[in-house]
Amino acid sequence: MLLGLTLFGLTALRSRPMSQLNWLPVVAGIWYPLVYLFLAAYLYTHDGGYPHKYHNGMQMMFLMQFVVLCVFGAVVAADTTQEMEQPEKPGDGQDP
């Protein structure tokens, strides 16, 4: 799922499907694996010892991930609502 989100984000950077914050899917898709890989590597290299000195930083990263995913969801929902509200133009190739 995060790979799909990251690939969508890379595509969004080029095609600009949203009116704003097109970089947000890339950030949301990359942060999760990076933080969890860091935590797993730390636990592995320190024989399972919890990184107490990084606890506040990790909490801040989890909070930022949560906020980024919420903002991304809000932007996508707002753009979808705007697209659905636009009236269709006659002659758009649709059958009468």
PyMOL commands that set and color helices and strands:
alter all, ss='L'
color gray80, all
select helices_A, chain A and resi 2-15+24-45+52-85
alter helices_A, ss='H'
color red, helices_A
deselect
rebuild
show_as cartoon
